Amino acid sequence: MASEIQYGQYVRESTLKQRSVSYNNLIPKLEIDSQGQAVPYHPPKLKLQSADIYNLLAPYFNVRLIEQVKAVFPLAIYLILFQILILRQPVQEAVLITGGLGAVILGLMVFMEGLKLGLMPFGEVIGTNLPKKITTPCSSLNRISFRNWGNLCRASYWGTTGCRFNR
């Protein structure tokens, strides 16, 4: 019997490049003192070199950066060409504009990551649970015209039919 998963979970799991490692291989063996008590383990401070940090963050950062460059770059090129060809004015303070575009790209990266981690799972939960709480007349909106929909919900208000939410 196949288990059901949400599409978002499938995409998240199938796009990750991961390697499974047993937790037992990561933790040290349990040490016991002379009284038979377990000795608490105090791990050594993690020491990362700059190459390690780069190897950890580069794949993640590069994908997000390229996504935002693909979104911002065509618009920037269009505006520059419009100013040069149509308005016939040179681009002034190009260094400032380039810095601003870099800030826009970084800001979009952080914003999109916030949406993916914070808002999208919230919307996914609502999208899966809301149809379970609405009765059939309300959930079959595609078969009902908007005029009939209003009459159906007014009738529901008076308790004769339709749009009731299950609690």
Secondary structure, DSSP 8 states (H G I E B T S, - for coil): ------HHHHHHHHH-------HHHHS----B-TTS-B-----------HHHHHHHHHHHHHHHHHHHHHHHHHHHHHHHHIIIIIS------HHHHHHHHHHHHHHHHHHHHHIIIIIHHHHHHHHHHHHHHB-HHHH-GGGS-HHHHHHHHHHHHTTSSS--B--
